[in-house]
Amino acid sequence: MTERKVADYSKIEENKIKVYVDVKARFTREGMMLPFEITWENGVRYRIDRVKDIKRAASLKAGGTGDRYTIVVRGQQSFIWFERSAVLSGVNIGRWFVERKIPAQSV
């Protein structure tokens, strides 16, 4: 019997939280979903300059799992996750999240 790997969430950083954000994405002819703009929770929009990598991964800082996109915004590398919906039908196929620091006064 093969041993199943389980995520170790004991290493989640206490000063990070998962924040759901609006993302504009395009779909290629091959079916790839590529984000090109993030709208932060305060309404500020950021253009994604480049998608460097896409892979299934956990967010070890804020918790959660999904398709992790390694992106470049304003010359800085960052990550966003696409969390797929468990429901396989309908229009809600999933949602996007980022890891955000909790402001010092909130900790």
C-alpha angles and dihedrals in degrees: 000000000000117000112238118226116234123199114250103226092175087090095059108129111242093217095060129079135185113250123188113223139184113255131186112214139173129214122225124219087257091058100254115148110220121184117218104172137030124200109206120218091262091056098257112140124217124194114224106229096193144357106220101177143358123201142143107266145147125247099236093182101051104014129247135086138238144115104327115212116200103211140176118224119177090344094307123114116230142153136243126181131215108211108203120223117246089223110086097200135056131044099292102086095162145298140254128243140179135197112251131187116242110237112255094245090057095054 
